[in-house]
């Protein structure tokens, strides 16, 4: 195909090329609710404060529940040994059972609870993020 030469105007110069307008797809309508929620969070409006307060309450409830598990799990052992003194005098491999439970078994227990706390706290945060970024239906 032959290349078309530009038309030459009366002054011997070529006219400027026609401008082409390129428009990106308009996808901002879909994210309007998520954007509005993010704006409310950033500007600390009442809605944003309510959302953050909900996240803080969820994290606090999780921390209190797991603290209760620790208090019952570790704090209950002295009560158990006080109620059943024969259990407190039991030896395993030459070591008293209270020393084994409080000195050795408590560490894996606390590590497991720490792991569970981190996992559940991250899930709370992910749920919050999903709520904030959820598109309007």
C-alpha positions as CSV (number, residue, x, y, z in Angstrom):
1,X,0.0,0.0,0.0
2,X,1.4,3.4,-0.9
3,X,2.1,5.9,1.8
4,X,-0.1,8.9,1.6
5,X,1.7,12.2,1.8
6,X,0.2,15.0,3.9
7,X,-1.7,17.7,2.2
8,X,0.2,20.9,1.8
9,X,-1.6,24.1,2.7
10,X,-1.4,27.4,0.8
11,X,1.8,28.4,2.6
12,X,3.6,25.3,1.7
13,X,3.4,23.8,5.2
14,X,1.5,20.7,6.3
15,X,-1.5,21.3,8.6
16,X,-1.0,20.0,12.2
17,X,-2.1,16.4,12.7
18,X,-5.6,15.8,14.1
19,X,-5.6,15.2,17.8
20,X,-6.8,11.9,19.1
21,X,-8.3,11.6,22.5
22,X,-7.6,8.4,24.4
23,X,-9.8,7.6,27.4
24,X,-9.1,4.8,29.9
25,X,-12.0,2.6,31.0
26,X,-14.1,4.2,33.7
27,X,-13.7,1.8,36.6
28,X,-13.9,4.3,39.4
29,X,-17.6,3.7,39.8
30,X,-17.0,0.2,41.0
31,X,-14.6,1.2,43.8
32,X,-16.6,4.2,45.0
33,X,-17.8,2.6,48.2
34,X,-14.3,1.3,49.0
35,X,-12.8,4.6,48.2
36,X,-15.3,6.4,50.3
37,X,-14.6,4.1,53.3
38,X,-10.9,4.6,52.9
39,X,-11.4,8.4,52.8
40,X,-13.5,8.2,56.0
41,X,-10.8,6.3,57.7
42,X,-8.1,8.7,56.5
43,X,-10.2,11.8,57.5
44,X,-11.2,10.2,60.8
45,X,-14.9,10.7,60.3
46,X,-17.5,9.2,62.6
47,X,-17.9,6.2,60.3
48,X,-14.1,5.7,60.1
49,X,-13.8,6.0,63.9
50,X,-16.6,3.4,64.3
51,X,-14.8,1.0,61.9
52,X,-11.5,1.4,63.7
53,X,-13.2,1.1,67.1
54,X,-14.7,-2.2,65.9
55,X,-11.3,-3.5,65.0
56,X,-9.8,-2.4,68.3
57,X,-12.6,-4.1,70.2
58,X,-12.1,-7.4,68.2
59,X,-8.4,-7.3,69.0
60,X,-9.1,-6.6,72.7
61,X,-11.6,-9.4,72.9
62,X,-9.1,-11.8,71.4
63,X,-6.4,-10.7,73.8
64,X,-8.7,-11.0,76.8
65,X,-9.9,-14.5,75.8
66,X,-6.4,-15.8,75.3
67,X,-5.2,-14.1,78.6
68,X,-8.0,-16.0,80.3
69,X,-6.8,-19.3,78.8
70,X,-3.3,-18.5,80.1
71,X,-4.6,-17.6,83.5
72,X,-6.6,-20.8,83.8
73,X,-3.9,-23.0,82.2
74,X,-1.0,-21.7,84.2
75,X,-2.7,-20.2,87.2
76,X,-4.8,-23.3,87.7
77,X,-1.8,-25.6,88.2
78,X,-1.0,-24.3,91.7
79,X,-4.7,-24.7,92.6
80,X,-4.6,-28.3,91.3
81,X,-1.5,-29.1,93.4
82,X,-3.1,-27.5,96.4
83,X,-6.3,-29.5,96.0
84,X,-4.5,-32.8,95.2
85,X,-1.2,-32.7,97.2
86,X,-0.3,-36.3,96.2
87,X,-0.2,-35.1,92.5
88,X,2.2,-32.3,93.6
89,X,4.5,-35.0,95.1
90,X,4.5,-37.1,91.9
91,X,7.9,-37.5,90.2
92,X,8.6,-38.1,86.6
93,X,12.1,-39.2,85.6
94,X,13.3,-38.0,89.0
95,X,11.8,-34.5,88.7
96,X,8.7,-33.3,90.5
97,X,5.6,-33.0,88.3
98,X,5.0,-29.3,89.3
99,X,8.5,-28.4,88.1
100,X,8.0,-30.2,84.8
101,X,4.6,-28.6,84.2
102,X,5.6,-25.1,85.2
103,X,9.2,-25.1,84.1
104,X,9.1,-27.2,80.9
105,X,5.6,-27.7,79.6
106,X,4.6,-24.1,80.1
107,X,6.9,-22.9,77.3
108,X,5.3,-24.9,74.4
109,X,1.9,-23.9,75.9
110,X,2.8,-20.2,75.7
111,X,4.4,-20.5,72.3
112,X,1.3,-22.2,71.0
113,X,-0.9,-19.5,72.4
114,X,1.3,-16.8,71.0
115,X,1.1,-18.4,67.6
116,X,-2.7,-18.6,67.8
117,X,-2.9,-15.0,68.9
118,X,-0.9,-13.8,66.0
119,X,-2.9,-15.9,63.5
120,X,-6.2,-14.8,64.9
121,X,-5.2,-11.1,65.1
122,X,-4.0,-11.2,61.5
123,X,-7.4,-12.7,60.6
124,X,-9.2,-9.9,62.4
125,X,-7.1,-7.4,60.4
126,X,-7.7,-9.2,57.2
127,X,-11.5,-9.2,57.8
128,X,-11.2,-5.4,58.5
129,X,-9.3,-4.9,55.3
130,X,-11.8,-6.9,53.3
131,X,-14.6,-4.8,54.9
132,X,-13.0,-1.6,53.9
133,X,-12.1,-2.7,50.3
134,X,-15.4,-4.6,49.6
135,X,-17.0,-3.2,46.5
136,X,-20.5,-1.8,46.6
137,X,-23.1,-4.2,45.4
